[in-house]
Amino acid sequence: MTMNRILDFEKLKEQCKLLKADNVAVIDVSKITFRQELRDMCKSNVCGRYGTNWACPPAIGELEEGRKKINQFTKALVIQTIYQLEDSFDFEGMMEAKKVHKEIFEEITDAIKTMYPGLNSMGLTAGGCEYCEKCTYLDNKPCRFPDKLIPPIEGYGIDVTDLANTSGIPYNNGPHTVSYMSVVLLK
Ligand code: SF4
């Protein structure tokens, strides 16, 4: 079902702000750029999650497959949270920032589902799915909570810097801050 006609993007943005998103924008999905280099970085396992999670490559398929899946949607609600660090070496703060971002994003996706029941949407967030303590991928068993699985933006080869520029959202929000971005794709 195409929902564009009934989606109130201003209301959606307001809701995201209420749930503590710092920056929110709506862009056309056709403006999202995909890069094979980012997928190659996944393969080099910089984050240590390659081949360990149903939400990450190779489980989510090749770049082209992902691009087709994403291009079935028309609009992207882009959400950013900004977290203040103690200093540039505040590793714990960086981890906390990601945790807080994911929690806010989950609340936002739940709120959207409540506002628009049956809406065809897909979330993409920062980092692999961490919903379960241990992902079933390595045991070759199906995902336990497909409704809770949110794949990482980079896993689909999406360039977050480009995404920030296209959305008019600053990629960097100043010294001693860390910013994370997520997306809700909407039809
Ligand atoms: S919900 Fe659990 S089983 Fe499914 S991808 Fe996430 S961590 Fe893995």
Residues whose N, C-alpha, C, O or C-beta is under 5 A from the ligand:
A	BS01	SF4	W54 A55 C129 E130 Y131 C132 C135 T136 C143 R144 F145 K148 L149
